[in-house]
């Protein structure tokens, strides 16, 4: 398998990229603008408040140019000058399925209490859904040049059959290769399995970039609860033994590179003792 990539950006430390639905819509519309202009095919994506993930197909140089251009467009929303970008090759179909599952379950991993396919700013809802005979939206080709320019904030020409809804959002089913992903998984059950897997894929895919991403305590709450259930069969940190709390702290440190103070808050452990353990 060639020319498949996982692309993500480093998370902002003290700010967010998308502060409103308007910002998210701009971020969504920037995906086809940058993809079409660089001949990159989007397989899956997820926009989080302070970082973004893409699974794409294309030549490496084109994919790097895609994320460079995308990051430049997002710079109108937030200062991204110090954020790094990771472009990781995906070299087999099993790895590709796991990577797609990881990207689409990002909201759950961040503690957002929503199923992945209900998260509005990702491609999770596109796969294995009933075919709609009349998809609501206006064909971009029916809009004037000025109207397209105002919506896209770009001179890039998108296909005339792309659809835009009443909120000015280009429907992602127009630019995501849904059929490719469905053929890869072959059934909804296999996709659901990939979405449900709780593994250390983030370290395998993104290396140190995840450790640079800054998460708030609230964002990590869901992850902590999931780890408690999966590894300790408990519902919360409060139910763990002292030994298990330090074990949990080591797991979080390896995954996210959290500070001792944050680990102490999340796991109810002694920061001084954590210093000797980590």
Buried (B, 14 or more C-beta within 10 A) or exposed (E): EEBBBBBBBBBBEEBBBBEEEEBBBBBBBBBBBBBBBBEBBBBBBBBBBBBBBBBBBBBEEBBBBBBEBBBEBBEEBBEBEEBEBBBBEBEEEEBBBBBBBBBBBBBBBBBBEEEBBEBBBBBBBBBBEEEEEEEEBBEBEEBEEEBBEEBBBBEBEBEEEBBBEEEBBBBBBBBBBBEEBBEBBEEEEBBBBBBEEBEEBBBBBBEEBBBBBBBEEEBBBBBBBBBBEEBBEBEEBEEBEEEBBBBBBBBBBEBBBBEBEBBBBBBBBBBEBBEEBB
